Amino acid sequence: MLARYLQSLVRGLTTLAFEESCLVCGAGYQALCLRCNENWSGEPKEIKGESFPIFSQGIYDDLAAKIVLSAKESGLGSAKEILSLALTKSVLALLRRSEVKEGRIDLVPIPSSRGAQIRRGEDFLFELAKLTKIRLAKAAPVFDFRISRVLKVRKLIRDQSGLSERERDLNLSGAFYADLKIPITTQLVILDDVVTTGSTLREANRALKERNLTALGAATACASQRRLLIR
């Protein structure tokens, strides 16, 4: 059943029909045309070089950047669907790698700052997590998927654009904390849309461990090509 659903996810990326043309090249009347969809097909890849497993579906190239921007800043539904499909595949790949076969899984989205939520009118990753949870429930009904907003933003974070990996680490150091008012005694999966240097995921994992919470790993929609090439 799981294998059939994964196949349907791949087909879904090529057959999502909406009343707009391809998000990238403008061809046809679907979210992504066959040519532009190549980056999003296939199996998720594990990113190496971290102390915890991270899986990502696609390469963060110009195509992915347009999709993420359309979903995050414009709230485009078809772009969100593409990202939720990719996140679903990454979560399932992480669970297989972790050899978890059943039970409750809490999806922990990276939190948005209050300013970002006001600007966008929503907590982007929380909304993306809700779409992902629906797909995961259909794909793997043996699991009890929940969404936990245990991670909170502690300090103002500078724009990460143009920062080196070390500068990003320093910028994000101590940025998150785990809210102990939310009881969690289950297995956690951190969710993010994009991983470039990995600084955000490392800080999220640190904040959870600080409160004796251990994540199985992280699932992302796409990753920089440099991170996917590290083996």
Secondary structure by P-SEA (a helix, b strand, c coil): caaaaaaaaaaaaaccccccccccccccccccccccccccccbbbbbccccbbbbbcccccaaaaaaaaaaaccccaaaaaaaaaaaaaaaaaaaaaacccccbbbbbcccccaaaaaaaccaaaaaaaaaaaaaaaaaccccbbbbbccccccccccccccccaaaaaaaacccccccccccccbbbbbbbcccccaaaaaaaaaaaaaacccccbbbbccccccccccc
